[in-house]
Amino acid sequence: MKKDIEIPQVEGVYVAVVNEYNDVYNTQDWNAYIINDKDVDLEMVIIVTSGFSESKTTSVFRKRLDKLPKKSYAKIELIQEDLFALNNTFKVSFFEGNSMFDKTYLFRKNTINLKALQPIPLMDVKGVLVK
């Protein structure tokens, strides 16, 4: 029976952490985004985030998006800079058509920083990207 279970590979869906200006508080904030670079909509997107190290673990944050349209992105959460010293995981599950997809995106400790910024697909900004 195990051989009959098909686990499809996730492609075209990314998680990025972007450093951007907050007009309300006049601060530079780090925000996490989910990016759908596919040509199809994603449905029932569930994102579970947490941070960890050998000695510390953060609380778990959950977010649900009913739909993430094709070639679009959505903000997941604000991330405090103190958390960059931890490994940060984003577990993403979604439906594409009748198939369920699941992938864990990992930002290793200290990899989110201003020196690691690169162009982010669809967003026209720079940030740290995990594919």
N, CA, C and O atoms as CSV, one atom per row, in Angstrom:
chain,resi,resn,atom,element,x,y,z
A,1,MET,N,N,0.802,-1.194,0.000
A,1,MET,CA,C,0.000,0.000,0.000
A,1,MET,C,C,0.848,1.263,0.000
A,1,MET,O,O,0.478,2.253,-0.630
A,2,LYS,N,N,1.992,1.242,0.704
A,2,LYS,CA,C,2.833,2.433,0.732
A,2,LYS,C,C,3.277,2.844,-0.657
A,2,LYS,O,O,3.402,4.034,-0.949
A,3,LYS,N,N,3.518,1.851,-1.525
A,3,LYS,CA,C,3.980,2.161,-2.872
A,3,LYS,C,C,2.908,2.881,-3.694
A,3,LYS,O,O,3.223,3.502,-4.709
A,4,ASP,N,N,1.642,2.802,-3.265
A,4,ASP,CA,C,0.546,3.443,-3.978
A,4,ASP,C,C,0.361,4.910,-3.602
A,4,ASP,O,O,-0.369,5.634,-4.279
A,5,ILE,N,N,1.008,5.352,-2.538
A,5,ILE,CA,C,0.874,6.737,-2.094
A,5,ILE,C,C,1.829,7.610,-2.889
A,5,ILE,O,O,3.042,7.402,-2.880
A,6,GLU,N,N,1.263,8.584,-3.572
A,6,GLU,CA,C,2.076,9.506,-4.367
A,6,GLU,C,C,2.206,10.828,-3.622
A,6,GLU,O,O,1.208,11.451,-3.262
A,7,ILE,N,N,3.435,11.244,-3.396
A,7,ILE,CA,C,3.696,12.526,-2.738
A,7,ILE,C,C,4.276,13.461,-3.792
A,7,ILE,O,O,5.449,13.342,-4.147
A,8,PRO,N,N,3.455,14.402,-4.302
A,8,PRO,CA,C,3.942,15.280,-5.364
A,8,PRO,C,C,4.992,16.268,-4.870
A,8,PRO,O,O,4.954,16.705,-3.720
A,9,GLN,N,N,5.922,16.613,-5.744
A,9,GLN,CA,C,6.999,17.563,-5.450
A,9,GLN,C,C,6.453,18.992,-5.551
A,9,GLN,O,O,5.739,19.312,-6.502
A,10,VAL,N,N,6.777,19.842,-4.591
A,10,VAL,CA,C,6.350,21.244,-4.619
A,10,VAL,C,C,7.343,22.048,-5.442
A,10,VAL,O,O,8.543,22.042,-5.165
A,11,GLU,N,N,6.838,22.737,-6.449
A,11,GLU,CA,C,7.653,23.629,-7.269
A,11,GLU,C,C,6.889,24.926,-7.482
A,11,GLU,O,O,5.662,24.917,-7.585
A,12,GLY,N,N,7.608,26.039,-7.549
A,12,GLY,CA,C,6.983,27.318,-7.829
A,12,GLY,C,C,6.322,27.985,-6.640
A,12,GLY,O,O,5.631,28.992,-6.799
A,13,VAL,N,N,6.525,27.439,-5.451
A,13,VAL,CA,C,6.001,28.041,-4.221
A,13,VAL,C,C,7.191,28.284,-3.310
A,13,VAL,O,O,7.967,27.369,-3.035
A,14,TYR,N,N,7.337,29.531,-2.838
A,14,TYR,CA,C,8.507,29.913,-2.059
A,14,TYR,C,C,8.088,30.649,-0.795
A,14,TYR,O,O,6.959,31.125,-0.674
A,15,VAL,N,N,9.027,30.729,0.144
A,15,VAL,CA,C,8.865,31.575,1.321
A,15,VAL,C,C,10.027,32.559,1.325
A,15,VAL,O,O,11.181,32.173,1.133
A,16,ALA,N,N,9.711,33.836,1.545
A,16,ALA,CA,C,10.737,34.880,1.572
A,16,ALA,C,C,10.578,35.724,2.823
A,16,ALA,O,O,9.468,35.940,3.308
A,17,VAL,N,N,11.703,36.197,3.337
A,17,VAL,CA,C,11.697,37.153,4.442
A,17,VAL,C,C,12.264,38.449,3.884
A,17,VAL,O,O,13.381,38.485,3.369
A,18,VAL,N,N,11.471,39.515,3.995
A,18,VAL,CA,C,11.786,40.790,3.361
A,18,VAL,C,C,11.923,41.875,4.421
A,18,VAL,O,O,11.129,41.953,5.358
A,19,ASN,N,N,12.941,42.708,4.256
A,19,ASN,CA,C,13.131,43.873,5.130
A,19,ASN,C,C,12.469,45.060,4.450
A,19,ASN,O,O,12.894,45.480,3.374
A,20,GLU,N,N,11.418,45.607,5.080
A,20,GLU,CA,C,10.674,46.695,4.450
A,20,GLU,C,C,10.282,47.764,5.459
A,20,GLU,O,O,10.228,47.529,6.666
A,21,TYR,N,N,10.011,48.938,4.923
A,21,TYR,CA,C,9.676,50.087,5.760
A,21,TYR,C,C,8.217,50.021,6.185
A,21,TYR,O,O,7.333,49.752,5.371
A,22,ASN,N,N,7.975,50.268,7.469
A,22,ASN,CA,C,6.621,50.295,8.025
A,22,ASN,C,C,6.209,51.758,8.179
A,22,ASN,O,O,6.740,52.474,9.028
A,23,ASP,N,N,5.256,52.195,7.351
A,23,ASP,CA,C,4.803,53.589,7.370
A,23,ASP,C,C,4.106,53.965,8.673
A,23,ASP,O,O,4.179,55.118,9.099
A,24,VAL,N,N,3.438,53.022,9.306
A,24,VAL,CA,C,2.678,53.312,10.513
A,24,VAL,C,C,3.606,53.636,11.686
A,24,VAL,O,O,3.382,54.604,12.413
A,25,TYR,N,N,4.653,52.815,11.865
A,25,TYR,CA,C,5.545,52.980,13.014
A,25,TYR,C,C,6.887,53.605,12.660
A,25,TYR,O,O,7.735,53.793,13.533
A,26,ASN,N,N,7.085,53.928,11.378
A,26,ASN,CA,C,8.342,54.511,10.903
A,26,ASN,C,C,9.549,53.651,11.302
A,26,ASN,O,O,10.533,54.152,11.846
A,27,THR,N,N,9.449,52.347,11.018
A,27,THR,CA,C,10.519,51.411,11.356
A,27,THR,C,C,10.812,50.510,10.155
A,27,THR,O,O,10.001,50.394,9.237
A,28,GLN,N,N,11.975,49.880,10.181
A,28,GLN,CA,C,12.312,48.839,9.208
A,28,GLN,C,C,11.915,47.510,9.847
A,28,GLN,O,O,12.426,47.166,10.912
A,29,ASP,N,N,11.027,46.770,9.225
A,29,ASP,CA,C,10.536,45.505,9.758
A,29,ASP,C,C,10.920,44.356,8.838
A,29,ASP,O,O,11.114,44.544,7.637
A,30,TRP,N,N,11.027,43.177,9.409
A,30,TRP,CA,C,11.232,41.948,8.643
A,30,TRP,C,C,9.901,41.212,8.603
A,30,TRP,O,O,9.330,40.903,9.648
A,31,ASN,N,N,9.403,40.927,7.399
A,31,ASN,CA,C,8.136,40.238,7.220
A,31,ASN,C,C,8.338,38.988,6.365
A,31,ASN,O,O,9.104,38.998,5.401
A,32,ALA,N,N,7.642,37.920,6.731
A,32,ALA,CA,C,7.683,36.680,5.951
A,32,ALA,C,C,6.510,36.666,4.982
A,32,ALA,O,O,5.400,37.073,5.327
A,33,TYR,N,N,6.767,36.191,3.758
A,33,TYR,CA,C,5.746,36.109,2.713
A,33,TYR,C,C,5.755,34.718,2.098
A,33,TYR,O,O,6.793,34.058,2.042
A,34,ILE,N,N,4.589,34.282,1.638
A,34,ILE,CA,C,4.490,33.094,0.805
A,34,ILE,C,C,4.253,33.579,-0.617
A,34,ILE,O,O,3.455,34.487,-0.851
A,35,ILE,N,N,4.953,32.967,-1.561
A,35,ILE,CA,C,4.899,33.386,-2.962
A,35,ILE,C,C,4.409,32.215,-3.811
A,35,ILE,O,O,4.948,31.111,-3.738
A,36,ASN,N,N,3.381,32.473,-4.614
A,36,ASN,CA,C,2.874,31.479,-5.562
A,36,ASN,C,C,3.288,31.914,-6.958
A,36,ASN,O,O,2.635,32.760,-7.568
A,37,ASP,N,N,4.368,31.338,-7.462
A,37,ASP,CA,C,4.886,31.670,-8.799
A,37,ASP,C,C,4.343,30.691,-9.851
A,37,ASP,O,O,4.856,30.624,-10.968
A,38,LYS,N,N,3.312,29.940,-9.486
A,38,LYS,CA,C,2.708,28.968,-10.401
A,38,LYS,C,C,1.659,29.650,-11.292
A,38,LYS,O,O,1.270,30.792,-11.047
A,39,ASP,N,N,1.218,28.945,-12.306
A,39,ASP,CA,C,0.167,29.431,-13.202
A,39,ASP,C,C,-1.211,28.947,-12.778
A,39,ASP,O,O,-2.166,29.034,-13.551
A,40,VAL,N,N,-1.322,28.436,-11.553
A,40,VAL,CA,C,-2.603,27.985,-11.012
A,40,VAL,C,C,-2.772,28.535,-9.593
A,40,VAL,O,O,-1.794,28.822,-8.903
A,41,ASP,N,N,-4.035,28.677,-9.175
A,41,ASP,CA,C,-4.330,29.125,-7.823
A,41,ASP,C,C,-4.061,27.989,-6.831
A,41,ASP,O,O,-4.209,26.812,-7.159
A,42,LEU,N,N,-3.667,28.364,-5.621
A,42,LEU,CA,C,-3.515,27.406,-4.529
A,42,LEU,C,C,-4.709,27.585,-3.602
A,42,LEU,O,O,-5.120,28.712,-3.326
A,43,GLU,N,N,-5.262,26.486,-3.125
A,43,GLU,CA,C,-6.429,26.549,-2.254
A,43,GLU,C,C,-6.103,25.969,-0.888
A,43,GLU,O,O,-5.250,25.091,-0.753
A,44,MET,N,N,-6.799,26.477,0.120
A,44,MET,CA,C,-6.673,26.031,1.495
A,44,MET,C,C,-5.204,25.922,1.910
A,44,MET,O,O,-4.722,24.842,2.248
A,45,VAL,N,N,-4.517,27.036,1.878
A,45,VAL,CA,C,-3.100,27.086,2.239
A,45,VAL,C,C,-2.985,27.183,3.759
A,45,VAL,O,O,-3.540,28.094,4.373
A,46,ILE,N,N,-2.279,26.259,4.349
A,46,ILE,CA,C,-2.039,26.239,5.795
A,46,ILE,C,C,-0.540,26.417,6.018
A,46,ILE,O,O,0.270,25.690,5.442
A,47,ILE,N,N,-0.175,27.390,6.858
A,47,ILE,CA,C,1.227,27.661,7.150
A,47,ILE,C,C,1.422,27.569,8.659
A,47,ILE,O,O,0.721,28.229,9.427
A,48,VAL,N,N,2.375,26.750,9.073
A,48,VAL,CA,C,2.700,26.595,10.495
A,48,VAL,C,C,4.165,26.979,10.655
A,48,VAL,O,O,5.044,26.377,10.039
A,49,THR,N,N,4.424,27.995,11.492
A,49,THR,CA,C,5.794,28.468,11.661
A,49,THR,C,C,6.249,28.282,13.105
A,49,THR,O,O,5.451,28.315,14.041
A,50,SER,N,N,7.557,28.085,13.252
A,50,SER,CA,C,8.158,28.010,14.579
A,50,SER,C,C,9.663,28.202,14.447
A,50,SER,O,O,10.229,28.068,13.362
A,51,GLY,N,N,10.293,28.515,15.561
A,51,GLY,CA,C,11.741,28.659,15.611
A,51,GLY,C,C,12.307,27.732,16.663
A,51,GLY,O,O,11.646,27.409,17.650
A,52,PHE,N,N,13.562,27.300,16.438
A,52,PHE,CA,C,14.149,26.369,17.404
A,52,PHE,C,C,15.670,26.425,17.345
A,52,PHE,O,O,16.263,26.827,16.344
A,53,SER,N,N,16.272,26.012,18.439
A,53,SER,CA,C,17.716,25.768,18.537
A,53,SER,C,C,17.870,24.591,19.495
A,53,SER,O,O,16.882,23.956,19.862
A,54,GLU,N,N,19.116,24.296,19.904
A,54,GLU,CA,C,19.312,23.198,20.843
A,54,GLU,C,C,18.649,23.475,22.190
A,54,GLU,O,O,18.191,22.550,22.860
A,55,SER,N,N,18.599,24.755,22.587
A,55,SER,CA,C,18.103,25.083,23.920
A,55,SER,C,C,16.811,25.895,23.946
A,55,SER,O,O,16.228,26.082,25.013
A,56,LYS,N,N,16.354,26.379,22.792
A,56,LYS,CA,C,15.167,27.229,22.766
A,56,LYS,C,C,14.188,26.777,21.691
A,56,LYS,O,O,14.572,26.247,20.648
A,57,THR,N,N,12.909,27.004,21.982
A,57,THR,CA,C,11.855,26.745,21.015
A,57,THR,C,C,10.820,27.856,21.145
A,57,THR,O,O,10.438,28.224,22.255
A,58,THR,N,N,10.369,28.387,20.019
A,58,THR,CA,C,9.346,29.437,20.067
A,58,THR,C,C,7.964,28.797,20.083
A,58,THR,O,O,7.812,27.593,19.877
A,59,SER,N,N,6.973,29.625,20.330
A,59,SER,CA,C,5.610,29.133,20.196
A,59,SER,C,C,5.309,28.923,18.715
A,59,SER,O,O,6.019,29.437,17.850
A,60,VAL,N,N,4.265,28.176,18.434
A,60,VAL,CA,C,3.878,27.860,17.063
A,60,VAL,C,C,2.865,28.890,16.591
A,60,VAL,O,O,1.938,29.245,17.320
A,61,PHE,N,N,3.052,29.370,15.358
A,61,PHE,CA,C,2.127,30.329,14.744
A,61,PHE,C,C,1.482,29.645,13.546
A,61,PHE,O,O,2.161,28.994,12.752
A,62,ARG,N,N,0.170,29.797,13.424
A,62,ARG,CA,C,-0.551,29.187,12.296
A,62,ARG,C,C,-1.287,30.262,11.510
A,62,ARG,O,O,-1.812,31.222,12.074
A,63,LYS,N,N,-1.312,30.076,10.186
A,63,LYS,CA,C,-2.050,31.001,9.320
A,63,LYS,C,C,-2.713,30.191,8.224
A,63,LYS,O,O,-2.144,29.230,7.707
A,64,ARG,N,N,-3.933,30.596,7.879
A,64,ARG,CA,C,-4.671,29.928,6.810
A,64,ARG,C,C,-5.066,30.959,5.759
A,64,ARG,O,O,-5.524,32.055,6.080
A,65,LEU,N,N,-4.879,30.586,4.509
A,65,LEU,CA,C,-5.346,31.379,3.385
A,65,LEU,C,C,-6.311,30.502,2.591
A,65,LEU,O,O,-5.943,29.405,2.171
A,66,ASP,N,N,-7.528,30.967,2.383
A,66,ASP,CA,C,-8.486,30.182,1.613
A,66,ASP,C,C,-8.010,29.998,0.181
A,66,ASP,O,O,-8.201,28.942,-0.421
A,67,LYS,N,N,-7.379,31.057,-0.361
A,67,LYS,CA,C,-6.917,30.994,-1.747
A,67,LYS,C,C,-5.717,31.917,-1.919
A,67,LYS,O,O,-5.709,33.045,-1.428
A,68,LEU,N,N,-4.708,31.422,-2.621
A,68,LEU,CA,C,-3.555,32.236,-3.009
A,68,LEU,C,C,-3.521,32.213,-4.536
A,68,LEU,O,O,-3.089,31.227,-5.134
A,69,PRO,N,N,-3.976,33.301,-5.170
A,69,PRO,CA,C,-4.075,33.315,-6.633
A,69,PRO,C,C,-2.730,33.086,-7.314
A,69,PRO,O,O,-1.671,33.313,-6.730
A,70,LYS,N,N,-2.800,32.633,-8.559
A,70,LYS,CA,C,-1.584,32.405,-9.340
A,70,LYS,C,C,-0.798,33.702,-9.466
A,70,LYS,O,O,-1.367,34.792,-9.527
A,71,LYS,N,N,0.541,33.555,-9.505
A,71,LYS,CA,C,1.463,34.684,-9.662
A,71,LYS,C,C,1.188,35.793,-8.647
A,71,LYS,O,O,1.120,36.969,-9.004
A,72,SER,N,N,1.030,35.403,-7.368
A,72,SER,CA,C,0.784,36.387,-6.312
A,72,SER,C,C,1.532,35.997,-5.037
A,72,SER,O,O,2.201,34.966,-4.983
A,73,TYR,N,N,1.405,36.829,-4.029
A,73,TYR,CA,C,2.049,36.561,-2.742
A,73,TYR,C,C,1.176,37.103,-1.625
A,73,TYR,O,O,0.288,37.922,-1.860
A,74,ALA,N,N,1.436,36.639,-0.399
A,74,ALA,CA,C,0.685,37.091,0.770
A,74,ALA,C,C,1.609,37.120,1.983
A,74,ALA,O,O,2.493,36.276,2.135
A,75,LYS,N,N,1.384,38.109,2.837
A,75,LYS,CA,C,2.181,38.223,4.062
A,75,LYS,C,C,1.780,37.129,5.040
A,75,LYS,O,O,0.597,36.866,5.259
A,76,ILE,N,N,2.791,36.503,5.619
A,76,ILE,CA,C,2.552,35.477,6.633
A,76,ILE,C,C,2.583,36.106,8.019
A,76,ILE,O,O,1.620,36.010,8.780
A,77,GLU,N,N,3.717,36.760,8.340
A,77,GLU,CA,C,3.868,37.317,9.684
A,77,GLU,C,C,5.053,38.272,9.751
A,77,GLU,O,O,5.940,38.253,8.898
A,78,LEU,N,N,5.042,39.104,10.783
A,78,LEU,CA,C,6.181,39.938,11.153
A,78,LEU,C,C,7.138,39.063,11.960
A,78,LEU,O,O,6.706,38.300,12.824
A,79,ILE,N,N,8.439,39.173,11.677
A,79,ILE,CA,C,9.426,38.385,12.419
A,79,ILE,C,C,10.353,39.334,13.174
A,79,ILE,O,O,10.936,40.241,12.582
A,80,GLN,N,N,10.484,39.125,14.465
A,80,GLN,CA,C,11.405,39.918,15.273
A,80,GLN,C,C,12.833,39.469,15.010
A,80,GLN,O,O,13.094,38.276,14.850
A,81,GLU,N,N,13.752,40.414,14.964
A,81,GLU,CA,C,15.150,40.109,14.648
A,81,GLU,C,C,15.789,39.143,15.638
A,81,GLU,O,O,16.721,38.425,15.273
A,82,ASP,N,N,15.315,39.108,16.873
A,82,ASP,CA,C,15.857,38.177,17.864
A,82,ASP,C,C,15.713,36.724,17.409
A,82,ASP,O,O,16.500,35.867,17.810
A,83,LEU,N,N,14.716,36.448,16.577
A,83,LEU,CA,C,14.457,35.075,16.128
A,83,LEU,C,C,15.430,34.612,15.053
A,83,LEU,O,O,15.470,33.420,14.745
A,84,PHE,N,N,16.212,35.513,14.475
A,84,PHE,CA,C,17.152,35.125,13.421
A,84,PHE,C,C,18.291,34.270,13.961
A,84,PHE,O,O,18.980,33.601,13.190
A,85,ALA,N,N,18.496,34.283,15.272
A,85,ALA,CA,C,19.518,33.442,15.889
A,85,ALA,C,C,19.038,31.990,16.015
A,85,ALA,O,O,19.799,31.112,16.421
A,86,LEU,N,N,17.776,31.748,15.663
A,86,LEU,CA,C,17.203,30.406,15.697
A,86,LEU,C,C,16.988,29.895,14.278
A,86,LEU,O,O,16.976,30.678,13.328
A,87,ASN,N,N,16.820,28.592,14.133
A,87,ASN,CA,C,16.358,28.010,12.880
A,87,ASN,C,C,14.855,28.281,12.809
A,87,ASN,O,O,14.137,28.012,13.772
A,88,ASN,N,N,14.375,28.804,11.695
A,88,ASN,CA,C,12.961,29.124,11.546
A,88,ASN,C,C,12.350,28.263,10.445
A,88,ASN,O,O,12.826,28.264,9.309
A,89,THR,N,N,11.291,27.527,10.791
A,89,THR,CA,C,10.637,26.656,9.821
A,89,THR,C,C,9.262,27.199,9.453
A,89,THR,O,O,8.554,27.776,10.278
A,90,PHE,N,N,8.912,26.996,8.199
A,90,PHE,CA,C,7.600,27.341,7.668
A,90,PHE,C,C,7.076,26.071,6.993
A,90,PHE,O,O,7.532,25.708,5.909
A,91,LYS,N,N,6.130,25.408,7.628
A,91,LYS,CA,C,5.539,24.194,7.062
A,91,LYS,C,C,4.297,24.617,6.287
A,91,LYS,O,O,3.345,25.146,6.860
A,92,VAL,N,N,4.317,24.378,4.980
A,92,VAL,CA,C,3.260,24.846,4.095
A,92,VAL,C,C,2.543,23.651,3.484
A,92,VAL,O,O,3.173,22.765,2.906
A,93,SER,N,N,1.221,23.635,3.617
A,93,SER,CA,C,0.383,22.624,2.976
A,93,SER,C,C,-0.691,23.340,2.174
A,93,SER,O,O,-1.211,24.372,2.597
A,94,PHE,N,N,-1.026,22.777,0.995
A,94,PHE,CA,C,-2.051,23.409,0.157
A,94,PHE,C,C,-2.605,22.396,-0.834
A,94,PHE,O,O,-2.029,21.333,-1.066
A,95,PHE,N,N,-3.740,22.764,-1.408
A,95,PHE,CA,C,-4.331,21.962,-2.475
A,95,PHE,C,C,-4.137,22.675,-3.798
A,95,PHE,O,O,-4.340,23.883,-3.916
A,96,GLU,N,N,-3.738,21.894,-4.787
A,96,GLU,CA,C,-3.677,22.347,-6.172
A,96,GLU,C,C,-4.526,21.354,-6.951
A,96,GLU,O,O,-4.122,20.213,-7.171
A,97,GLY,N,N,-5.716,21.803,-7.367
A,97,GLY,CA,C,-6.659,20.863,-7.954
A,97,GLY,C,C,-7.113,19.897,-6.879
A,97,GLY,O,O,-7.527,20.321,-5.800
A,98,ASN,N,N,-7.042,18.611,-7.157
A,98,ASN,CA,C,-7.446,17.588,-6.187
A,98,ASN,C,C,-6.268,16.985,-5.441
A,98,ASN,O,O,-6.436,16.017,-4.700
A,99,SER,N,N,-5.078,17.544,-5.625
A,99,SER,CA,C,-3.883,17.014,-4.975
A,99,SER,C,C,-3.446,17.899,-3.823
A,99,SER,O,O,-3.484,19.127,-3.903
A,100,MET,N,N,-3.030,17.242,-2.749
A,100,MET,CA,C,-2.495,17.974,-1.608
A,100,MET,C,C,-0.979,17.979,-1.686
A,100,MET,O,O,-0.357,16.958,-1.979
A,101,PHE,N,N,-0.392,19.140,-1.422
A,101,PHE,CA,C,1.059,19.303,-1.434
A,101,PHE,C,C,1.501,19.748,-0.046
A,101,PHE,O,O,0.745,20.379,0.693
A,102,ASP,N,N,2.750,19.404,0.291
A,102,ASP,CA,C,3.287,19.749,1.605
A,102,ASP,C,C,4.791,19.934,1.484
A,102,ASP,O,O,5.475,19.123,0.860
A,103,LYS,N,N,5.303,21.002,2.083
A,103,LYS,CA,C,6.749,21.237,2.066
A,103,LYS,C,C,7.142,22.050,3.293
A,103,LYS,O,O,6.390,22.913,3.746
A,104,THR,N,N,8.327,21.765,3.826
A,104,THR,CA,C,8.872,22.538,4.941
A,104,THR,C,C,10.022,23.392,4.418
A,104,THR,O,O,10.966,22.884,3.813
A,105,TYR,N,N,9.929,24.694,4.661
A,105,TYR,CA,C,10.965,25.654,4.268
A,105,TYR,C,C,11.739,26.014,5.525
A,105,TYR,O,O,11.146,26.365,6.545
A,106,LEU,N,N,13.069,25.928,5.454
A,106,LEU,CA,C,13.910,26.162,6.624
A,106,LEU,C,C,14.861,27.322,6.366
A,106,LEU,O,O,15.634,27.311,5.408
A,107,PHE,N,N,14.789,28.326,7.242
A,107,PHE,CA,C,15.784,29.400,7.279
A,107,PHE,C,C,16.720,29.049,8.428
A,107,PHE,O,O,16.342,29.151,9.595
A,108,ARG,N,N,17.932,28.639,8.100
A,108,ARG,CA,C,18.891,28.271,9.145
A,108,ARG,C,C,19.281,29.496,9.953
A,108,ARG,O,O,19.183,30.627,9.477
A,109,LYS,N,N,19.723,29.260,11.179
A,109,LYS,CA,C,20.051,30.372,12.076
A,109,LYS,C,C,21.085,31.307,11.437
A,109,LYS,O,O,22.030,30.873,10.777
A,110,ASN,N,N,20.870,32.576,11.655
A,110,ASN,CA,C,21.740,33.667,11.194
A,110,ASN,C,C,21.842,33.796,9.669
A,110,ASN,O,O,22.747,34.471,9.178
A,111,THR,N,N,20.938,33.166,8.909
A,111,THR,CA,C,20.968,33.333,7.448
A,111,THR,C,C,20.084,34.485,6.991
A,111,THR,O,O,20.191,34.924,5.846
A,112,ILE,N,N,19.223,34.979,7.857
A,112,ILE,CA,C,18.399,36.139,7.519
A,112,ILE,C,C,19.146,37.372,8.001
A,112,ILE,O,O,19.228,37.634,9.201
A,113,ASN,N,N,19.694,38.133,7.043
A,113,ASN,CA,C,20.415,39.355,7.369
A,113,ASN,C,C,20.506,40.234,6.128
A,113,ASN,O,O,20.202,39.787,5.022
A,114,LEU,N,N,20.916,41.459,6.309
A,114,LEU,CA,C,20.966,42.417,5.199
A,114,LEU,C,C,21.968,42.019,4.126
A,114,LEU,O,O,21.793,42.385,2.964
A,115,LYS,N,N,23.015,41.281,4.483
A,115,LYS,CA,C,24.029,40.867,3.507
A,115,LYS,C,C,23.524,39.742,2.598
A,115,LYS,O,O,24.090,39.514,1.529
A,116,ALA,N,N,22.475,39.046,3.008
A,116,ALA,CA,C,21.965,37.903,2.254
A,116,ALA,C,C,20.818,38.267,1.308
A,116,ALA,O,O,20.223,37.377,0.699
A,117,LEU,N,N,20.502,39.542,1.176
A,117,LEU,CA,C,19.365,39.953,0.352
A,117,LEU,C,C,19.603,39.649,-1.122
A,117,LEU,O,O,20.707,39.822,-1.639
A,118,GLN,N,N,18.546,39.193,-1.787
A,118,GLN,CA,C,18.566,38.888,-3.217
A,118,GLN,C,C,17.199,39.260,-3.794
A,118,GLN,O,O,16.243,39.414,-3.034
A,119,PRO,N,N,17.078,39.406,-5.112
A,119,PRO,CA,C,15.778,39.727,-5.706
A,119,PRO,C,C,14.754,38.622,-5.424
A,119,PRO,O,O,15.067,37.434,-5.506
A,120,ILE,N,N,13.537,39.029,-5.094
A,120,ILE,CA,C,12.464,38.096,-4.772
A,120,ILE,C,C,11.485,38.031,-5.942
A,120,ILE,O,O,11.019,39.071,-6.406
A,121,PRO,N,N,11.163,36.824,-6.430
A,121,PRO,CA,C,10.233,36.702,-7.559
A,121,PRO,C,C,8.881,37.343,-7.264
A,121,PRO,O,O,8.360,37.223,-6.156
A,122,LEU,N,N,8.323,38.014,-8.246
A,122,LEU,CA,C,7.001,38.642,-8.226
A,122,LEU,C,C,6.882,39.873,-7.341
A,122,LEU,O,O,5.936,40.640,-7.520
A,123,MET,N,N,7.783,40.104,-6.401
A,123,MET,CA,C,7.605,41.154,-5.418
A,123,MET,C,C,8.332,42.444,-5.730
A,123,MET,O,O,8.003,43.480,-5.154
A,124,ASP,N,N,9.310,42.417,-6.621
A,124,ASP,CA,C,10.087,43.614,-6.967
A,124,ASP,C,C,10.752,44.229,-5.728
A,124,ASP,O,O,10.827,45.450,-5.594
A,125,VAL,N,N,11.227,43.372,-4.837
A,125,VAL,CA,C,11.958,43.786,-3.634
A,125,VAL,C,C,13.103,42.793,-3.438
A,125,VAL,O,O,13.207,41.794,-4.149
A,126,LYS,N,N,13.960,43.090,-2.457
A,126,LYS,CA,C,15.019,42.158,-2.101
A,126,LYS,C,C,14.726,41.561,-0.730
A,126,LYS,O,O,14.151,42.212,0.142
A,127,GLY,N,N,15.134,40.311,-0.562
A,127,GLY,CA,C,14.922,39.629,0.691
A,127,GLY,C,C,15.713,38.339,0.720
A,127,GLY,O,O,16.594,38.129,-0.114
A,128,VAL,N,N,15.407,37.477,1.667
A,128,VAL,CA,C,16.040,36.171,1.778
A,128,VAL,C,C,14.990,35.145,1.361
A,128,VAL,O,O,13.883,35.119,1.899
A,129,LEU,N,N,15.352,34.303,0.398
A,129,LEU,CA,C,14.401,33.385,-0.230
A,129,LEU,C,C,14.776,31.933,0.032
A,129,LEU,O,O,15.949,31.565,-0.026
A,130,VAL,N,N,13.769,31.111,0.319
A,130,VAL,CA,C,13.961,29.660,0.403
A,130,VAL,C,C,13.008,29.039,-0.604
A,130,VAL,O,O,11.808,29.311,-0.611
A,131,LYS,N,N,13.591,28.183,-1.466
A,131,LYS,CA,C,12.775,27.507,-2.496
A,131,LYS,C,C,12.455,26.098,-2.082
A,131,LYS,O,O,11.781,25.377,-2.817
